Amino acid sequence: MKINKLFLTFCFLGLTLSLSAYDAVGHRIIADIAYDNLTDKARSQVDKVLGKRGIVYEASWADEVRSDNKYAYSYQWHYQDLDDNMSKADLQKLLNNPKAEGEHLFFALDTLTTRLKRDKTDAEALKFLVHCVGDLHQPLHLGRKDDKGGNKVDINWFGRKTNLHAVWDGSLIESEKMSYSEFSQYLQDKFEPRKAEIKKCNISQSVEAVYAVRDLIYKYDTSDTSNYHYVYFFADKRDEMLYRGGIQLANILNAIYK
């Protein structure tokens, strides 16, 4: 009886760890792409702050510290609730006034960038910035307020009940069965022909691209239980968001550590 209980305990812990680990993979993919696209000077400087490849290994740190009351203020830094049918001008206005709707993701990006420009050795700001740029490129972190970014949208995912936000946080990435380093290399190979184009995009253009995918997600009929079709339909968009996130993070860090 004790052996069975012990076995079940280990199984439960293993399941819990694997489920909680998926979200970290997306952040590491983005950070790994960014690391590969840093200038030599920027790479050397961020390595001094966080250790070699530290931006990759610390990419999920901002999620982990949410359980610490000391960082309770940062919870709302991970998302920016947006209305439907916003124009480019609407999005730009909000980016220009990042505190207009509270201290959320746009505020965090603005604040953390300013902190790092002022003190390039600010390890906490760097870890937060790496994570927040990743969150910016997960479309449902720019989701609707009334459904909490898809957290209240139920979906059946290959026989398991979950929600739309969780699918985009991890399940879509996990479906490829690749490690973060494999996925990073795959994306860099895939988007090499578009690298110059995407590298020219500023933060506003990134937000516009993510917002467009957000609209597609909300327009998709989630009552359709053909999950293979969902993966097929959104795979290229998922890949582009991850790649854009990596290149945008590299652009930001290269500008700071120039």
C-alpha positions, 0 to 999 in steps of 0.5 A: 500500500505504501509503495503504491502511494509512493509511486502515485506521488512520484507520478503526480510530481512528474506530471506537475513538473512536466506541465509547469515546464512547458511555459518555460520552453517558449521563453527559452526559445525566444531568449536563445534566438535573441542570444544568437543575434546579439552583437559581440559587445552586447553578448559579452555584457549580458553574459557578465550580468547573468552569466554565460547564456544567462538570458536563456537560463533565466528566461522563466525567472519572472514567472517563478518569482510571482510566488514571492510576495516581494514581487507581487507588484510584477504580476500584472506586468505579464499581460496587457488587456486590449480591446477588439478592433483596435487600429494601429493608431490605437495601439501606438497611442497606448504604447506612447502612454504605457501607464494609461491603463495601469502598470501592465506589460507596456508599462513594464517594457518601458520601465525596464528598458529605462532601468537598464539604460540607466544601469546596465548591470541591473540583473533584475531588470534584465531578467524581467525584460527578457521575460516580458518581451517573450510575453509580448509575443504570446498573443493571448498576453494581449488578450481580452479583459473579460476572458482573462486572455483566454484563461476563461475560454475552455478547450478540449486538447487531445482529450484533456480539458484546458483553456485557450491561454494554456494552449498558446502558453505551452501546448502548441509548442510542446506538440512539436516534441522539440527541446528549446534549443532544437526549436530555436535552431529550427526557427532560425533556419525557417525564417532566415529568408525573412530575417532582414525584414523582421529585424527592421521591425520596431516594437510597435510593428511587433505589437501590430503583428502579435495583435493580428494573430490574437484576432485570428485566435479569437475568430477560430471556433474553439468548439471544433475538437479537431486539434490536429487541424488547430496545430496545422492552422496556427503552426506558422503563426506560432513559429513567427511569434516566437521568432519575432520575439527573439529578434525583437529582444536582440534588437532591444538588448543590442540598442542598450548594450551598444 
